């Protein structure tokens, strides 16, 4: 399978996760090309496109969203998956609305007629000493809302990237390969629990 991983990064954590994902896909005998959004890669002629970006302003980094907007039509014709790198993984309800967690991915999901078949969050890293002044101010406010203070912290875990790769390949085989324009109806009746029972029977 030919895989394109398109990413943007701010302070390097997303790039680190992308490098690991590339290695893991290649260990499973897939051909992988990695490209930063600034290289303006085309998603044409790939079997799978993986999008990766840090979370900023309650959504995927605007550079990734700009690339998606530019290549929206081509992206409807290829199965897609994504991971976002964030520091607020669990999410919460604030004033009756969902914030953080997988809700960060909503703009990316809603960008498509045929949405990504799988996506998840991966823990990020923050080092106040490396932040720009603007980002430092924003992060101080963000943590104040959480009742915490900004300090050096890492939630990055290689096992989360490994789990992402495993699940992407598994779900691609089960139903994700049909998540493209003209084929998504083939996945409409996929029964996840029946697949679980099938695996249980196979495992004895």
Order of alpha helices (4+ residues) and beta strands (2+ residues): beta-alpha-beta-beta-beta-alpha-alpha-beta-beta-beta-alpha-beta-beta-alpha-beta-alpha-alpha
